[in-house]
């Protein structure tokens, strides 16, 4: 009975937060996707892709990051509950990808701030490429942490453990980039919605992990259905964060 009441309360809270967000964001599905994007991305037009007057809801760097994370998460969800860290070679690769992504971001920031090129000219192409690299880092780290925290069992194997996976990820990234830049408005918007759904999914999974750790329920789950309450709590918290960041951005921009 207590679990049922708790589930109802959590569902009710999630519903209220989500409904409030829908009410206070602009009308139109794409406009709402843009609102979600504004909670994690600066959305500077010159740093973002545009097709037929439609701006992508994330900048080029965040586009690569979240579309790359989408590729990684879709694949890792099929790989079972592997929970060990990648071996040294792959950990080094992920570290390099992170540093390249961070370095390109710092270079872009300094260049924009000083209005002159420092190390090299950062373009939307470099932002997108380094973003996809960070997408592999993000998805690998998130799913490893998720499997390590959530599941009762789990395989003592890394999610990323061979070069074929890296090659397949790279090929998928190139293919998505090609479609994204093909100037087809329909595909452009489809990938916009995918990237925004990935934003919500990532934040939800992170808060799911947070609630599991906070309530000391680590390694207590053996199937997805038993995780429903924590996923709902994670989603509710994710939507609360998005709502608050939307409000903060509106307040700052006037």
ABEGO torsion letter per residue (X at the ends): XAAAAAAAAAAAAAAAAAAAAAAABBBEAAAAAAAAAAAABAGBAAABBBBGGBBBABBAAAAAAAAAAAAAAAAAAAAEBBABBBBAAAAAAAAAAAAAAAAAAAAAAAAAAAGBBBABBBBAAAAAAAAAAAAAAAAAAAAAAAAAAABABEBBBBABABAAAAAAAAAAAAAAAAAAAAGBAAAAAAAAAAAAAAAAAAAAAAAAAAAAAAAGABGABABAAAAAAAAAAAAAAAAAAAAAAAAAAAAAAX
